[in-house]
Amino acid sequence: MVKIIETPRDGFQGLPTIIETDKKVEYINQLLQCGFHTVEVGSFVSPKLIPQMADTAQVIKSLKTDNTNSNLAVLVVTKQGADRACEFEVINELFFPFSVSSTFLQKNIKQTIEQAVINIHEIQNLCVKNGKQLITYFSMGFESSYGNNWSMDMLYKYVEVFTTMGLKIFPFSDIFGNVSPMKINEVFNGLKSEFAEVEFGLHLHSLDNNRLEKVDAAYKAGIRRFDTVINGIGGCPQTGKELIGNLPLQEFLRYCSQNNIPTNIDEEKVIEISKYNLY
């Protein structure tokens, strides 16, 4: 069994047009009936930075959460954002986009590595107090495309720092789609050998030609947590480079079917939602 985390927040933020709040609510309500482990419904960040997410609070208030088994998550990058997220009982998880690439961290959330570590510690304290779970992403986790230092030792260092805070889940992102399947397998095997009790995941931005090879490399390294977006929309607008879309849910489900991997996803509902016009 794999955990599938559907991340419409990541999909929405890469679109050129602001989606009406009612459409977001209708769309996410349908996702909550599909069987995902978690649905990332928005983010509490500066509206100037990501205008698409300015209505996150309104979206959360309008969601129908009584009849879903999915966790709800939002992305935060500061204690202030985490404070807002913790106001909502229906939010189970907070996502923080950390990176060992200092350049990318500055581009993405305007923080140094040191500032990000402090923020993660403060947010974790809030999560413990409010019964939420903080999940820390390693954005650009397999390389640094900006010329910053990158090494397995750096990954080990910060996973160790965060586990001592009580964190247990660390998805790794391939933001530019450059990383080879071999590198993905190598990194996850190394991490899992050092941190056997930690859950790692894959957040893949990818191109058509080899995305399922990358999924396969992660799966064979023992990864059972995968982020997806229906139709593969979105990407990271803070990179300063062309957007690379997310791992399409439909292709990931095809991989699972071909390899007899159970998912708990209602594929008929996915087909229906994939035709939804967000504009």
Residue pairs with C-beta under 8 A, 6 or more apart in sequence:
1 224
1 261
1 262
1 263
1 264
2 219
2 224
2 225
2 226
2 256
2 261
2 262
2 263
3 37
3 38
3 201
3 224
3 225
3 226
4 36
4 37
4 226
4 228
4 249
4 252
4 263
4 265
5 36
5 37
5 38
5 39
5 40
5 73
5 171
5 201
5 225
5 226
5 227
5 228
6 31
6 34
6 36
6 38
6 39
6 40
6 227
6 228
6 229
6 230
6 249
7 39
7 40
7 203
7 227
7 228
7 229
7 234
7 246
8 24
8 27
8 28
8 31
8 39
8 40
8 41
8 229
8 230
9 40
9 41
9 42
9 43
9 53
9 74
9 75
10 40
10 227
10 229
10 234
10 235
10 236
10 246
11 229
11 230
11 231
11 233
11 234
11 246
12 19
12 24
12 52
12 53
12 233
12 234
12 278
13 43
13 50
13 52
13 53
13 234
13 237
14 233
14 234
14 235
14 236
14 237
14 243
14 245
15 52
15 233
15 234
15 278
17 279
18 51
18 52
19 52
19 278
19 279
21 55
21 58
21 59
21 62
22 62
23 278
24 55
24 59
25 59
25 62
25 63
26 276
27 273
27 276
27 278
28 39
28 41
28 59
28 63
29 63
29 64
30 269
30 272
30 273
30 276
31 39
31 70
31 230
31 273
32 39
32 63
32 64
32 65
32 68
32 70
32 72
33 67
33 68
33 266
33 269
34 70
34 265
34 266
34 269
34 270
34 273
35 69
35 70
35 263
35 264
35 265
35 266
36 70
36 265
37 70
37 71
37 225
38 70
38 71
38 72
38 73
38 92
38 93
39 70
39 71
39 72
39 73
40 73
40 74
40 75
40 95
41 56
41 59
41 60
41 63
41 72
41 73
41 74
42 53
42 55
42 56
42 59
42 60
42 74
42 75
43 50
43 53
43 56
43 74
43 75
43 76
43 81
44 53
44 56
44 57
44 74
44 75
44 76
44 80
44 81
44 82
44 84
44 85
45 53
45 75
45 76
45 77
45 78
45 81
45 109
47 53
47 54
49 238
50 237
56 74
57 84
57 88
60 72
60 74
60 88
60 90
60 91
61 88
63 72
63 90
65 72
65 90
71 92
71 93
72 90
72 91
72 92
72 93
73 91
73 92
73 93
73 94
73 95
73 135
74 85
74 91
74 93
74 94
74 95
75 94
75 95
75 96
75 97
76 82
76 84
76 85
76 94
76 95
76 96
76 123
77 96
77 97
77 109
77 111
77 119
78 119
79 119
79 122
79 123
79 126
82 94
82 122
82 123
82 126
82 127
83 126
85 91
85 94
85 132
86 126
86 127
86 129
86 130
86 132
91 132
92 132
92 133
93 132
93 133
93 134
93 135
94 123
94 127
94 132
94 133
94 134
94 135
95 135
95 136
95 137
96 116
96 119
96 120
96 123
96 134
96 135
96 136
96 137
97 108
97 109
97 137
97 139
97 173
98 105
98 116
98 120
98 136
98 137
98 138
98 139
98 158
99 105
99 108
99 113
99 116
99 138
99 139
99 140
99 141
100 113
100 138
100 140
100 141
100 144
100 148
100 150
100 154
100 155
100 158
101 139
101 140
101 144
101 145
101 146
101 148
101 150
102 112
102 113
102 148
103 144
103 146
103 147
103 148
104 139
104 140
104 144
104 145
104 146
104 148
104 175
104 239
105 111
105 112
105 113
105 116
105 139
106 112
107 238
107 239
107 240
108 139
108 236
108 238
108 239
109 116
109 238
111 119
117 158
117 161
120 134
120 136
120 162
120 165
120 167
121 165
123 134
124 134
124 165
124 166
124 167
126 132
127 133
127 134
128 166
133 169
134 167
135 167
135 169
135 170
135 171
136 162
136 167
136 169
136 170
137 170
137 171
137 172
137 173
137 203
138 155
138 158
138 170
138 171
138 172
138 173
139 173
139 175
139 236
140 173
140 174
140 175
140 176
141 155
141 172
141 173
141 174
141 187
142 172
142 174
142 179
142 183
142 184
142 187
143 150
143 178
143 179
143 183
144 150
145 175
145 176
145 178
152 187
152 190
155 187
155 190
155 191
156 191
156 194
159 170
159 191
159 194
159 195
159 198
160 195
162 170
163 195
163 198
168 197
168 198
168 199
169 198
169 199
169 200
169 201
169 225
170 191
170 198
170 199
170 200
170 201
171 200
171 201
171 202
171 203
171 225
171 227
172 187
172 188
172 200
172 201
172 202
172 203
173 203
173 204
173 205
174 184
174 202
174 203
174 204
174 205
174 206
174 214
175 205
175 236
175 239
175 244
176 205
176 239
176 241
176 244
177 204
177 205
177 206
177 207
177 211
177 244
179 214
180 214
181 210
181 213
181 214
181 216
181 217
182 217
184 202
184 214
184 217
184 218
184 221
185 217
185 218
185 220
185 221
188 200
188 217
188 218
188 221
188 222
188 223
189 221
189 222
191 198
191 200
192 198
192 200
192 221
192 222
199 225
200 223
200 225
201 223
201 225
201 226
201 227
202 214
202 215
202 218
202 223
202 225
202 226
202 227
202 247
203 227
203 246
203 247
204 211
204 214
204 215
204 226
204 227
204 246
204 247
205 235
205 236
205 244
205 245
205 246
205 247
206 214
206 232
206 244
206 245
206 246
206 247
207 244
211 247
211 248
211 251
212 251
212 254
212 255
215 226
215 247
215 252
215 255
216 255
218 226
219 259
219 261
226 247
226 252
227 246
227 247
228 246
228 247
228 248
228 249
228 252
229 245
229 246
229 247
229 248
229 249
230 248
230 249
230 250
230 270
230 273
230 274
231 248
231 249
231 250
231 274
232 245
232 246
232 247
232 248
232 249
232 251
233 245
233 246
234 243
234 245
234 246
235 243
235 244
235 245
235 246
236 243
236 244
237 243
249 265
249 270
250 270
250 274
253 263
253 265
253 267
253 270
255 261
256 262
256 263
